[in-house]
Amino acid sequence: MTSGVVGRSVLVKVPATSANLGPGFDTLGLALSLYDELEVTATDEPGVSVEVTGVGAGQVPTDGSNLVVQAVAAAFASVDVPLPGLRLRARNAIPHGRGLGSSAAAIVSGIMAAKGLLEGTVELDSAALLALATEMEGHPDNVAPALFGGLTIAWMNSHGPSHKRLLVHRGVSPVVFVPESTLSTKLARSLQPASVPHEDATFNVSRSALLVAALVQSPELLLAATEDRLHQSYRASAMPETDALIRMLRDAGLAAVVSGAGPSLLVLGSDPAQRLFAAELVREHAVSAWRPLMLAVDLKGATVVPHPVENSDFLGI
Ligand code: HSE
């Protein structure tokens, strides 16, 4: 059954994502205009070849243990189609280990590549894509916006993940500050207690409900709406400068939060001028080097298009 896919080639583009957004732990996520791009060709030679340029070049595995390859394989296995040989060429821009959804992007890239290669043979619908990606990532808050774009609310049912995609108010102006240091999500998660006081849970329920309203219709509420008691304070010891900068920015009236599991920080400006103000404050107060990324909200999410093999030296989409 692989014969239908051999010789096919697809181009995939997947956005960075910022999860949690303060109070929405493991639930809210925002797609951002910074992309990993991937070309995948199904070949009749068994095995894989992986070429990476940009972020992760020379660092990420280039054999079958590569996360993108594993995601392609998981997607083929989910529909019982034998995996063909694979040739991958990735051009990555999403920083690794910084809380910008690079592992979600790798997983979603692989799954979308499989969707494209299998087009016309078997369909992978939105629910199947989200279920596969969530199973590999462990939680749905990065993979949902990476797949569908915009602001997503993701939640788990007894049968798996679901999501609701929302459009963000045009005033909302994200800026991400990326440090040199990295932090593993596993370590960040290990710092959290198994249970929290009821009062803190109530605090976060109110803020995350408010945050959806602030992001969709009332950006002036973003500062109040991004307060959190579920994860950031527990993880602060693993990213002290992130914590100090967030406190400073919030004291100045800016809606600053840890991006995902950190250590990058995200400021959700209520208008574009707030981004410049945030950048100025970070430049003034930071001890180490922080790279500001003024990004737009990505509206499309992951895309996959067929790619003629003859033009395979082209990777810009
Ligand atoms: N919600 C996740 C966390 C996002 O904060 O651990 C990072 O993968």
Boltz pocket constraint, residues with backbone or C-beta under 6 A from the ligand:
constraints:
  - pocket:
      binder: B
      contacts: [[A, 19], [A, 20], [A, 25], [A, 26], [A, 27], [A, 139], [A, 141], [A, 142], [A, 185], [A, 188], [A, 189], [A, 231], [A, 260], [A, 261]]
      max_distance: 6.0
